[in-house]
Amino acid sequence: MENESTHGSSDSTPYLKRGTYWTYDQVFVKSAKIMNHLNKSGQAGVFGVQLHAKNTPTANLKVLKIMLHSIQIFLPKDVNMNIILTGFEPFNGSTTNPSAEVIKNFPVDSFSGHNLILEILPVDREKAVAWLRKSIQETHPEIIILLGEATNRPVVSIEKVAINWMDFRIADNSGIQVRDQAVVGDGPAAFFSTLPVNLIYSQLKTAQIPAEISLSAGAYLCNQVFYSSLYYLSLAENKSLCGFIHLPSLPEQVVEKNLNAPSMSLDTSLKAITIALQTCIQKYPEQ
């Protein structure tokens, strides 16, 4: 597909970024969001645009994007985004999972201007990916933050890269243990996170939350859903912010398993992910 030229343009628009290609579905989903906001705020108006029959579909899409670009200049930056936030169910004999507890207790009221799609994914290599694929196709999210547990890590780990490889150290909750297998047979070797990783790290450190930028999301389901989400977004040429954050175990898990291992309180993990999401909202789509 052909990309729109960026020659001679500078774009500080909250949502539309020149030089990216939108499908018809994405244009009309975005248009509906904008008009919904205008209606709610009492700013509803009528906008006209002429699409020429002789133009190519790409040319007509450019006209629509310019129209939306013009409208959005006057909208607040953080209006009505679709945001997917996921954790995982307990696994490997544990009765809880810090990522699931963050989802259950997430302060949704702090993000009331957005459509938060919260989900606790099954630790199942087929079902977790299937849910993400369907949700990405249906909601065209602006932001996706995937969460998981890293048992032996003492800090919040903001993952930088997802690799096209699965090598499960233990079976998933359906009893399947994948060994030495690609996530996507013909996919690229890796994808980089599109979250503002460095800025999230800086904001967490400023908030006195232990954090790191990690270069390995492992080869279990965490990496699988991380890679798969970025792969599906790439197929749709969707410029969403998408990435993965690992959380340390909860203190009660360490006690439950009688482990000499690091942990982090739920309150601290919740604060970390709240800051991460706030940072993404402020940066979208500048990344």
Secondary structure, DSSP 8 states (H G I E B T S, - for coil): ------TT-----SS--TT----HHHHHHHHHHHHHHHHHTT----------TTS-HHHHHHHHHHHHHHHHTTS-TTSS-EEEEEEE---TT-S--HHHHHHHH--GGGGTTSEEEEEEE-S-TTHHHHHHHHHHHHH--SEEEEEEE-TT-SSEEEE-EEES-B--SS--TTS----SB-SSTTS-SEEE--S-HHHHHHHHHHTT--EEEES---SSHHHHHHHHHHHHHHHTT---EEEEEEE---HHHHHHTT-------HHHHHHHHHHHHHHHHHHTT--
